[in-house]
Amino acid sequence: MDLFDAIANRYSYRGPFRDQPIPRADLRRIVQAGLQAPSGCNAQTTRFIIVDDPALVRRIGSMHATNQAVQTAQAFILCLIDRNPDSVYEGYAFQVEDCAAAVENMLLAITALGYASVWIDGWLRVERRSEIIGEMLGVPPEKVIRILLPLGVPAQEWPRREKKPFEERAWFNRYAQQGE
Ligand SMILES: Cc1cc2nc3c(=O)[nH]c(=O)nc-3n(C[C@H](O)[C@H](O)[C@H](O)COP(=O)(O)O)c2cc1C
């Protein structure tokens, strides 16, 4: 799939996945796309755990009460950063941005390979879910799971979000109000 088609076709899928395992070669290709992402000062801070053991996948999936993509995922990719990130430039740490860049690369790779996913962040932060999953997977206390991606082949159509038009959010050469 062409890059611009992958960008246009990516969407957050929260419906059920087909009962169709994802080959490790595809999982590796997706995570490799995450590894290729830019990172502040090339610190390459994000760590990745790929969960494809069916028992673990089911345990994590059963933690979500409503999101069918999480409930029926065929695999998960978890992105980890340091709990207390060190600065890499003039007192600034970029681990959250590093992680976000990796996730977007992976979402595009997921789309290009015919799978779907959804960026799960807020849900992980409440009710100690990040810690509970971390304990399940041997994550050391200095690391935190920041983003979880459920993966699979969509079993049904799911609504696509409209994006605001270019003119409402982007301008050449100066900040402008709509209609200027
Ligand atoms: C930083 C961030 C956090 C997000 N957290 C969640 C989440 O916890 N649960 C969820 O279902 N979607 C989450 N999303 C997905 C957004 O809701 C989704 O991208 C947005 O509604 C636009 O829809 P689209 O992805 O289909 O374009 C998150 C997206 C981002 C970028």
The ligand as an SDF file (V2000), in Angstrom:
LIG
                    3D

 31 33  0  0  0  0  0  0  0  0999 V2000
   -2.7230   10.4200   22.6830 C   0  0  0  0  0  0  0  0  0  0  0  0
   -3.9100    9.5780   22.2670 C   0  0  0  0  0  0  0  0  0  0  0  0
   -4.5850    8.8420   23.2300 C   0  0  0  0  0  0  0  0  0  0  0  0
   -5.6690    8.0240   22.8640 C   0  0  0  0  0  0  0  0  0  0  0  0
   -6.2650    7.2420   23.8260 N   0  0  0  0  0  0  0  0  0  0  0  0
   -7.2960    6.4450   23.4700 C   0  0  0  0  0  0  0  0  0  0  0  0
   -7.8780    5.5630   24.4270 C   0  0  0  0  0  0  0  0  0  0  0  0
   -7.4460    5.4730   25.5810 O   0  0  0  0  0  0  0  0  0  0  0  0
   -8.9320    4.7920   24.0360 N   0  0  0  0  0  0  0  0  0  0  0  0
   -9.4200    4.8470   22.7610 C   0  0  0  0  0  0  0  0  0  0  0  0
  -10.3840    4.1270   22.4570 O   0  0  0  0  0  0  0  0  0  0  0  0
   -8.8740    5.6650   21.8100 N   0  0  0  0  0  0  0  0  0  0  0  0
   -7.8260    6.4490   22.1420 C   0  0  0  0  0  0  0  0  0  0  0  0
   -7.2220    7.2350   21.1760 N   0  0  0  0  0  0  0  0  0  0  0  0
   -7.7440    7.2510   19.8000 C   0  0  0  0  0  0  0  0  0  0  0  0
   -8.5230    8.5300   19.5140 C   0  0  0  0  0  0  0  0  0  0  0  0
   -9.7580    8.5270   20.2110 O   0  0  0  0  0  0  0  0  0  0  0  0
   -8.7410    8.6400   17.9900 C   0  0  0  0  0  0  0  0  0  0  0  0
   -7.4940    8.7260   17.3510 O   0  0  0  0  0  0  0  0  0  0  0  0
   -9.5880    9.8590   17.6240 C   0  0  0  0  0  0  0  0  0  0  0  0
  -10.9150    9.7180   18.1050 O   0  0  0  0  0  0  0  0  0  0  0  0
   -9.6330   10.0940   16.0990 C   0  0  0  0  0  0  0  0  0  0  0  0
  -10.1410    8.9690   15.4310 O   0  0  0  0  0  0  0  0  0  0  0  0
   -9.2760    8.1960   14.3230 P   0  0  0  0  0  0  0  0  0  0  0  0
   -8.0830    7.5810   15.0230 O   0  0  0  0  0  0  0  0  0  0  0  0
  -10.2240    7.1540   13.7800 O   0  0  0  0  0  0  0  0  0  0  0  0
   -8.8250    9.1790   13.2960 O   0  0  0  0  0  0  0  0  0  0  0  0
   -6.1190    8.0220   21.5170 C   0  0  0  0  0  0  0  0  0  0  0  0
   -5.4110    8.7530   20.5510 C   0  0  0  0  0  0  0  0  0  0  0  0
   -4.3030    9.4910   20.9110 C   0  0  0  0  0  0  0  0  0  0  0  0
   -3.5150   10.2200   19.8410 C   0  0  0  0  0  0  0  0  0  0  0  0
  1  2  1  0
  2  3  1  0
  2 30  2  0
  3  4  2  0
  4  5  1  0
  4 28  1  0
  5  6  2  0
  6  7  1  0
  6 13  1  0
  7  8  2  0
  7  9  1  0
  9 10  1  0
 10 11  2  0
 10 12  1  0
 12 13  2  0
 13 14  1  0
 14 15  1  0
 14 28  1  0
 15 16  1  0
 16 17  1  0
 16 18  1  0
 18 19  1  0
 18 20  1  0
 20 21  1  0
 20 22  1  0
 22 23  1  0
 23 24  1  0
 24 25  2  0
 24 26  1  0
 24 27  1  0
 28 29  2  0
 29 30  1  0
 30 31  1  0
M  END
$$$$
